[in-house]
Each structure stands twice: as C-alpha cells, then as structure tokens.
Amino acid sequence: MEKLPHLYRVNVSALPEDNLLVSADGLPALAVAPPRQFDGPGDQWSPEELLMAAVANCLVLSFRAIAKASSFEWLDIECQSEGVLDKVDRKMQFTTIKTYVKLTIAASDSAELANKLLHKAEEFCLVSNSLSSQTEIECEIIVAA
C-alpha cells in the first residue's frame, strides 16, 4: 500500500439535458443519470446506486485483505448493500445502510471465524466509515457440499 494520504480524483461533465459522464485517469467512462425515484430514466447508474456499490465493493475488498492476512480460505462471496434515503433536518441523506453478505467456505469448523472476519471487514471498510448513516451487516455462512 502506498503511504497515506491518498488522493482520488474523478471528473464529471454534462450538458443541460443529457447523462453525466464520469471519468478518471486510466478508467473507462461511465454514464450516470438520476435514478427512477428522482424522475430519471432508471437505465443508467445513479449516484445513489454508485454509493451502495462503493459500500459493497469496499466490504468485499476489506474482507479479502483481512482473510488473506489471516490465512483464511474461502470459496465465494456475494454482497448486497441497500440504503434508505430520507429527509433529516430538511436535508436528504442515507439514514441506514444494510449490507447482506453470503460467504461460502469449505469447512464447517471455520464458520465462526468467517463471521468474525466479515464483521471485522465491516469495521475496517473505509467507505462505510466515511458516511454518517447507520450501518448494519447481516452474514450468511454457507459450507460447500
């Protein structure tokens, strides 16, 4: 890992009646529009969905790093984050973000450690730690047959 602090930069460009175009050096551009709930088309990524994607991705990447450091073997992980957007003190904000994780492991005697490492990953997720909303994690550990 590079020495902290890190700097991350993205660029957004738009015309008055078109999708936003998000770009960053060395990455493919991404079209972004308001979600259906805000009268958007519903067929493009929205800032709200990108935030939930950032939470889910960060948790999985944090788990991957923690599992590697712990020499913990796992087979598959699926992660879904859902956020509740509401008005608080006349401002729109995500009030809660709940993340559902399904982790597949090979041995049943590793289930307790798997659960512990998933919760540790949530604790260390820098995206969740940067948000003011309440976060929760629900874990399902599956032992492969």
N, C-alpha and C positions, 0 to 999 in steps of 0.2 A: 504494500500500500504506500502511496505517496505521502509525504509529510503534510500534515494539516496546517493551515486551512486549505480546502479545495474550492475551486471556483467552477460553477456550471453556468453556461450561457446558452440561451435559446433565442431565436428571432421569430417574430410573428409579423406577417404582412397581410393586409386585407384591402379590398375595395369596398365601397359602401354597401353593396348588395351581394356579396359573394362569401364563400367559405374563407376561413382564415387559413393561412399556410404557415405551418410551424416548421422551423428548420434549425439545425445545429451543425456545426462543422463536422464533416465526415459521416453524417447520418442522412438517411432518406427523408425527404419532406413528408409531412403528414397534414392532411386536410382536416380541419376542425370546424364544427358548427355548433350552434346551441342545441341542447337536447330537445326532444319532443315536448317535454314538460314546460319548456320556455318557448314554445311555438317554433322550434327548429324542425328540420326535416326528419330527424331520427335515424338517418342512414350514414352519419359521419360520427367520428369520435367527438365527444364534447369535453370541456374542461372537467366537468363533474366525473365522467367516466375515466378520464385520464388520471384524476386524483385517486379514484378507487383502484385503478390498475397500478399506480405507484405504490399504494399501501400493500397490495397483494404481492407484487414483484419484490418489494423490499423485504417482506416477511420471508418469502421463499429463499431469496438470496442470503438473508441473515441466517436462516436455518441451515442452508447448505454450508456456509462458512463455519458455523458452530458445530455441525455434525462432523465436518472434516477435522476440525481441531480436536474433537472428542473421539476420533476414530470410530464414529458410529455409522454403521452400514444401513442403508435404506434403499428401497426399490423405486418408489414413485411418490410424488406429492401433487396434490391438486389444491388450489387455494382460491377462494371466492371472497371478495370484500364487498360489503354493501353499506352505504352510508345514508343516513336520514338527514335531509336538508330541511331546515325550518327557519323561522324568523325568531331571533333572540335580540331583545333590546333594539328593535327596529332595523336589525341587520340580518341578512341571510347568512347562515353558516351551517356546516355539518355539525349536528349535535351529538350523534353517535355513529361510530363505525364498528361494524361487527365483521369479523373475519372467520370464515369456516375453513378448516384445514382437514384434508383427508390424506393421511400418510400411510403408505404400505411398507411394511417391514417383513423380513424373512422369519424372524424368531419371536415367539410369543413372550419369552423372558426379557425381551428388550422393550416391551410396551411402556413400562413405567418411565424408563429413561427417554424414550421417544417423546412422550408427553412433556417431560421436564425440559427437553431441548427445544421443543416447539414454543413453550411458554417463555423460555429464555430468548428465543429469536424475536418474539413479540416485544419483549422488554428492550431489546437492543435495536429494533427497527428504527432507523433514523428518520424515516418519513413519518411514521406514527408519532414519534417523539417530537416532531416539529409542528404538530397540529394541536389545536386547543380542544378538539372534540374528545368525548369519552370513547375509549376503545375497548373492545372485548374480543376474546378468541375462543372459539369452540373447536375442539380437536376430536377427530375420529381416527383411531389407530386400527389398521387392518393388517392381520397376519396372513401373508400369502399362503395359499394351499399347496 
